[in-house]
């Protein structure tokens, strides 16, 4: 499954990326985070050598645009986007920045902090649906049960409407590379 995993690359986000790589070795998996040291450590982990890592800071949406453009040019639209909310502050902001930029890809939110943010995420996506006419199909899978995450992602992909025409690449006037 073509997957984008966003979150701090320690703990659950790293495990989720590894689970997607193990489940579908031929599919691209990208780990997106603002933790440079964590991303560098992630690529050195056994089994994660095929995981692409991209840096982006939710506080600077142009960096998210740049990362998503780069990823879309290499791998196309992800089948599913997984945002991991562990106990770190700020990770939930990534949902607000990513959601309008997903191009119809379904969104799965997981991690130890996901349940506490579920209502906030649903409200954010409902507001996005009013503003933009649509919002990504989403599900919250609290905790760090990797099998539940993979099942939730597979169900989202099966149930999410597929775009008739691939969305145009994101354009940004800023390049953070």
Rosetta blueprint (number, residue, H / E / L):
1 X L
2 X L
3 X E
4 X E
5 X E
6 X E
7 X L
8 X L
9 X L
10 X L
11 X L
12 X H
13 X H
14 X H
15 X H
16 X H
17 X H
18 X H
19 X H
20 X H
21 X H
22 X H
23 X H
24 X L
25 X L
26 X L
27 X L
28 X L
29 X E
30 X E
31 X E
32 X E
33 X E
34 X L
35 X L
36 X H
37 X H
38 X H
39 X H
40 X H
41 X H
42 X H
43 X L
44 X L
45 X L
46 X L
47 X L
48 X L
49 X L
50 X L
51 X L
52 X E
53 X E
54 X E
55 X E
56 X L
57 X L
58 X L
59 X L
60 X L
61 X H
62 X H
63 X H
64 X H
65 X H
66 X H
67 X H
68 X H
69 X H
70 X H
71 X H
72 X H
73 X H
74 X H
75 X H
76 X L
77 X L
78 X L
79 X L
80 X E
81 X E
82 X E
83 X E
84 X E
85 X L
86 X L
87 X L
88 X L
89 X L
90 X L
91 X L
92 X L
93 X H
94 X H
95 X H
96 X H
97 X H
98 X H
99 X H
100 X L
101 X L
102 X L
103 X L
104 X L
105 X L
106 X E
107 X E
108 X E
109 X E
110 X E
111 X E
112 X L
113 X L
114 X H
115 X H
116 X H
117 X H
118 X H
119 X H
120 X H
121 X H
122 X H
123 X H
124 X H
125 X H
126 X H
127 X H
128 X H
129 X H
130 X H
131 X H
132 X H
133 X L
134 X L
135 X L
136 X L
137 X L
138 X E
139 X E
140 X E
141 X E
142 X E
143 X E
144 X L
145 X L
146 X H
147 X H
148 X H
149 X H
150 X H
151 X H
152 X H
153 X H
154 X H
155 X H
156 X H
157 X H
158 X H
159 X H
160 X L
161 X L
162 X L
163 X L
164 X L
165 X L
166 X L
167 X L
168 X L
169 X L
170 X L
171 X L
172 X L
173 X L
174 X L
175 X L
176 X L
177 X L
